[in-house]
Amino acid sequence: MRIASLSRRFATVVLAALVVQPSIGAKVAAQSSSPGQLSPTERSIVRSVDSHNRDALALLVRLVDINSGTTNHAGVRRVADILRAQFDSLGFTTQWVDGTTFHRAGHLVAEHPGRGPKILIIGHLDTVFDPDSPFQKFVRLDDSTARGPGVIDMKGGDVIALYALRALEESGALDSMHVVVVYDGDEEDAGTPLSAARQTLIDAAHGAAAALGFEDGAGDPRTAVISRRGDISWTLTTTGHTAHSSQIFTTEYGAGAVYEAARVLDGFYRQLSTERYLTFNPGVVVGGTAVSLDSTLSIGTAAGKTNVVADTMVVAGDLRTLSPAQLAHAEQVMQSIVRHNLPGTTARLVFADGYPPMAPTAGNERLLAMYDRASRDLGLGPVVAVDPSRAGAADVSFVANEVPMAIDALGLSGHDDHSPQETADLRMLPVQTKRAAILMYRLSASPGARATVP
C-alpha cells in the first residue's frame, strides 16, 4: 500500500534525526565557522551576512516590539510596511494583498524577476499574542538569548530570509535570480474561507522550482522539516430516539445517541490507532436531550437526565496525516465505520477544510541534501530531517503538492514558541542566514532545479 511505502522510505530519512539530542545551539555555534568548499561568490555572501548581523538583530527587535497578533490588523500591517520597505530597497516589486474577503489583515508579496529557476520563500507576519497579552516586548536575557512575542515564530525567520537575500544582492548573485516572497498575515489563525486566505500563496507557487519555509520547526538547528502532518477538523453527530431509560435497547427505541457515538469512536481506535503518523483526537464531546456546540468547536452545552435516553451526541476532533494518500485512506475508513449504525440510531461525519499534509517526497529529500551540503561547506555541521511527529502544520504544506521540492524550519532556533517564554538563540541568526543564502544561490545556479520546473 502506498502509505506503508511512504512510511518505510521516510523512516530511512528520519533515522538519524531520531538520535539527535535536544537542541543545543552552542554545539552548532562552536563548530568551525571558516568556509569550506565555497566559491568566491559564496564567500562574499558569507562576509555580507556577518557584516549585517547587527542590522538584522536591530530589525528583529523592531519587529518583535510591534504587536501583530492575527486579529490586530493594524499591527500586522505595520510589520508588513517595515518589511516591504526592506524588499523595495533590494529591487523587489512589492504589493499588499488586502485580506478583507477572508476577514484578516492580508499578505505581503515581493517578487524579484530573473532568468534563474523560481524560488518561493514563505513566512508570516502575525503572532499568537493579542494586544491585551502581557507579553509584548523583546527582552535580552544574556549575550546569546532573548525573549519576545514571535521572536522565533516567526519574525526571526522573516529577518533571516530578508538578510539572506540582502547578502545575495550585495554579492551580485541576486541579479539573475527569480525569487517570490509571500509573508502571510494570518498563519496563526487562518482566515475564512481558507481557500481564499491561501490563494495568494498557492498562486505564487505556480512554476516554482522549490519552496523554502522559514518557520522555527522543532527548534533544533541541526534539523530541518521535509514533511509535516496535515491538520483538518471533523464533527461526528449521532442521533437516537429519546425515551425513558428503561426502554433503551428495545426494538422500538434502540441504543440511543451516546452508545452510537461510543461505537463509532471505538471503531476509529480499533481500526486506525496503530497506523504510523496518523492521529485522530476527539477533543470535545457533548450529549443529551438538548445539545449545542458553537461554531468554533470549542464550547458546548448539554442537558439530560440519567433516566432519559439521549437523542443527540456531538463529537468534534482533529485528524492529522502524513500524506494525501494517508488522509484519503483515513477518511474512507472513518466514513465506513460511521455507516454501520446501532439499532434506532444515525451517525454523520463531516470533515472541514484545514492544513493539508506535506508528504516526504524524493524532491524534498534532494532539497534537504542541498541544505545539508551547504551547512557542511560552511563549516556548520550536518542537518537531518526531523521526525514529522515533532513538526506541526504550517503554510508550506499548502504548496507542497505544487512544487517539485520543499523544505521548512530554516528560521531562527529557540524554544517555547506560542508561550510567554518564547526564546530565541541569537547565535543562530547569522548561522541560519548563511545556510539559507547559500542554498538559494545554489538553487538558482542548479541546472537540475531549473529542469524540475513544471
N, C-alpha and C positions, 0 to 999 in steps of 0.2 A: 504494500500500500504506500502511496506517495508520502503520507505523513510520517510513516515509520522511516522511510529512506531519508527524509529531511532531518529527522532527529538523529539518525546514525551519522550522517555526514556532518551535522553541526557538532556532534559530540567530539569529533576529532579536532575541531577548531577551538572549542572552549576548554579542552582538557588542560591545557597549560594555564588558562585563566582560573580554573578551579583550585589550583595550588598556589596562586598568588596570595600573599599575606595581605592584611588590611592596608589601606593606602598610607604610605609614609612619604610625603613629598620630599623630605630631606634626602631620601635614597636616590631620587632622580636628580635633585639639585646637586648632590655631592658627586655625581658621575662627571667624568671629563667633559668639559664644555668646548674643548678645542675641536674645530671642524675635522671631519674625516674625509670621506670620498665626496667632496663638494667641488662643483665647478666654480670658476671665478665669479659668475653671476650669483651663484648661491652663497658664496662667501660675502658678497656685497649685501645680499638680503639679510644675512645674519648680523652684519655690522649695523644695518639700519634699525633692526629690531632693538638691539642693545642701546643705540643712541636715542631711541624714542621711548624707552621703557618708563622713564619718569613722566613723560607726557601721557602715556597710556594709563598709568596709575592715576594721574590727576583727573583724566576724563572719567575713569571708573568711579572715583569719589563723587564727582559732579553728578553723574547719572544716578548713583545709589541714593544720593540725598534728595532726589526728586521722587515723591510718591507716585507710583504708576500702577497701583492696584488695578486690576482689569476693569472694574466699573468706574474708576476715576479717569474718565475720557480725557479731561484736560491735562492730567498728569502724563498719560500715555502720549498725547500729542507733544508735550514739552520735551519728553525724551526723544521722540521721533525728530523734532525740529533740530535738536542739537546734533544728532547723528546724521541727519540729512545734509547739514552744512559741511560736515566732515567728508561725506561722499562727494558732494559737489566739488570740494577742493581737490579731489583726486581725479576729476574729469568724468565722473559718473553722471548720467541723466537720471534724475530722481523724480518720484511722484508720490503723492499721498493718495491712497485708495480709501475713500470715505466708507465707514462701517455702518452707516445708518440702516441699511437694508437688513443687516444681521445683528443690529442692536449692540454694537460695540464701537470703539473709537475708530478703528481702521488699521491699515497696514502701510508700512514704508517699503517702497520698491526702488531699487537703484540698479542701473544697468550700465556696463561698460562694454561697448561693442568691440569686436576684434575678430581676427581670422582664425584664432585657435578654437578648440572644442569648447562648447558652452559648459560653464561650471556654475551650479546653483548653490548659493550659500543661504543657510536657513538660521534665523534667530527669532527672538521675540522681545517685545518692549515692555510687557506687563509683568507684574508680580502677583503673589497671592495676598499681599498685605494692603488692606484698605486704608483710607486716610485716617480713620479713627484708631488704627493699630498703634500701640505704644512703640513699636519697632519701626523707626523712621530714618535713622542716620548711620552713615559709615563711621565705625569706631575702630581705630588702630589698637590692636591688643598687644602687639610687640613688633619687632622688626620684620617678621615674616608672616603674620596673620592679621586678619581684620574681620570684623563682623558687620553685617549690614543687610537690609532687605533687598533681596535679588542680587547680591554680590556675586553669587555663583549661578543662580537660576533666574535670568541668565545674562545679566548686564556684563559680567566678566567675559562671557562668550562673545557677546556683541562687540566688545572692545578688542578682543583677540582677533576676530575676523577682520575688523577695520584696520588694525595696525599691521596685520599680515599683508593686506592689500597696499597699505602705505609703503611697506618695505619693498613690495614688488614694483610699485610706481617709482620709487627712488632709484631702484636698480635698473630701470628701463624695461623690465620684463612685462609690466602691465600693458605696455603699448599694444601688443599683439593679442592680448588675452580677451576672451569673451566671458564676462562674469555678470551674473544676475544675483542680486541680494534681495531677499524677502525677509523683513522683520515683522512678524505678525503682532497685532496688538491685543490678541485675546487667546494666547496659548493656554493660560492657566484656567480659563473659563470660556470655552469656545462659544461664539455667537450662534444664534439660530436664525434661519435654518443652517445646519452645519455645512451643507453643500455650498451655500453662498459664502459662508465665512472662510472656506478653504479654496474657493475657486481661483483666487489670485495666485496662491501658491501652486496649485496644480497647473494653471496656465503657464507659469514661469518655468515649470519643469519640462515642458514640451521641447524636445530636441536637445536636452541637456545630456552630456556625457557622464556626469557624476553629480551627486547631491552631497553636500557637506553640512552636517548639523553641528551646531556649537553649544549644545546643552552640556551640563556638567557630568552627566552619566552617573556612573557608580562612585564617583569621587576619587577614583584611583588613577593617577596619570599614567600608570603602566598598562591601562586597558582602554579599549575603545568599543563602541557598540556597532555591530553589524547585523543585529537582529533585535527587534523589540516585539513584545507581545501586544496584540491589539486589545482594545477595551471597549466593549459595547454593553449596553444595559438590556435587561429583559424583564417582562412583567408576566407573571402567571396569575390568572384569575380562575378560581373554581367555584362552582355553584352546586347547591343541593336543594332538597325540599325541607323547609322548616316544619318542625313538628315537636310534639312532646318527646323528651329524651327516651321515654320508654318504647317509642316506636322506631328508634334507629335500627337499621339493618333489616327492617321488614321489606317485603316486596313492594309495598305501596310507597314507602318513603326513602328507602335506600340508605347509603352510607354517610351522606352529609358532606358538606364542602371541605371540612377540615381533614377528614380521612382521605378525601380525593387529593388534596394538596400534599398531604404526607406521602401518599403513594407515588406521586409524581417526583417529589424531591428525593425519595428513597431510590427511585429508578434512576434519576440522574447520577446519584452517588454510586450505585452498584455498577452501572454500565460505563461511566466515564471518569471516575475519580483516579484511576491508575494511569491514565494517559499522560505522558510526559509533556510538561509545559502547558497543559490545559487546566484552567481553574474556572469554577462557576460558584459564585458566592451568593446565597440568599441573605441579603443584608437587612431587609425589612419585611416583617410578616404581620398581617392584621387579619383577624377572622371573627365572625359572629353573625348576628342578625342585622346589625347596622354597621357598615364598614365604609371608611373613606381613606384615601391616600392622596396627598397633594401632588401637584404636577412635578415637583422636584424629586419625588420619590424618597423624601427624607423624613416626613412627619405623617403619621397615620393615627386614626382613631377607630375604635371598635367597641361595640356594646353587645351583650348577650347574657344568657343565663346558663347555669350548669344543667338545668332541666329542660333546655330547649336546643334542638338540633340546629347548628349553624347553617345558614343558607349561602354564605359568601365567605371566601377567603382570598386575599390578595398577597402575593409574594413578589418583591422587587429585588433584583440582584444584578450582578455583572458577569460577563463572560470574557475570559482572556485566552487568546490563542496565538500560536507562533507563526502561522501561515494562513493564507486564504483557504487552502485545502483543509486545514485543520478546523477552521471556522465553519466552513460548509458542512463538514462531517459532524461537528458537534451540534449544529443547528438541526441537521437531519435526524440525528439520534434523539435529541430532546423533543422534537415535534412528534416523533414516533411514539415515545413514551407517553406523551400527553394524550394521544388518541385512544388509548385503551382504558376507558373510564370505568370506575366502580359503578355498581347499580345506582340509578337515580341521580347521577351527577354529570356535570360537564366540566371541561377544562379548556382554557385558551391561553396560548403562549405567544407573546408579541415581542419581537426584537426591535430595538431602536437603533438609530444611527450612532456611530461612535468612531473611535480611532481604529483604523484598520491595522492589521499585523504587518510587520516588516520582516519578511522571511530571510533566512540565512542563505542567500544565493551565492553562486560561484563568483558573480561580479562583485558582490560586497567583499568576499574573501580576497579578491585581487586588489581591491582598493585598500583593504587593511594591510596587505603585504606591502603596498607602496608607502603607506603611512609608517609602517614598522621600519622599512628601509630608510626612509627619511630621518626617523628618530635615531636609528643606529649611526647613520652617516654624520649626524650632528653630534655624536658622542653622548646621546641621551638615553641609550639603552633600548631594549625591545618594547614593543607594545603588542598585547594579545587581546583577543576577543573576550569580553565579559559575558558571563552566563546570562541569557535573557531573563531569567527569573529575578535578576537584580537591575533590570532596565525597565522603567515604566513607559507608558505611552508618551509620544512626542510628535511634533509636527512633521518630522522627516518621514513618518510612516505614511502620510498622505501621498507622497511622491515615490515611495519605494517601488511601486509597480510601473512607474512612468519613466524611470531612468535605468540604464544598464548596471549602475553600481551606486551604492550609497553607504555612508558611514556617519556615525554620530558620536557625541561625547568628546568633541575637540575643544571644548570650552575650559573654563577655569576650574581647577580642582579645589575641593574643600569638603565640608561636611554639614549635616543638619539643615539642608535646604528645606523651605516651607515651614520653618520654625524660627522663633526669636533668637535661636543660637546659630543661625546660618553664618558660616565662617569660611573664608577663603584662605588658601595658601598662596600668598603673594609671590613666592618664589617661582610659582608655576606660570605666572603671567608671561614672561619672556620665553619660557620653555615651550608653552603651547603655541605661542605666536610663531616661533621659528618652525616648529613642526608643521603648522598649518600652511605657512608661506611656502616652504619647500615642497610640500605636497601639491599645492596649487600650481607652482611653477612647473613641476614635473608632469602634472596632468596636462597642462597647456602645451607642453612640448612633446607629448607622447603620441606617436602615430597610432598606437593601439587604442588610446582613448578616443581619438578622432574617428577611428573606424567603427567604434561601437555606437556612434550617434545614430538613432533610428532614421 
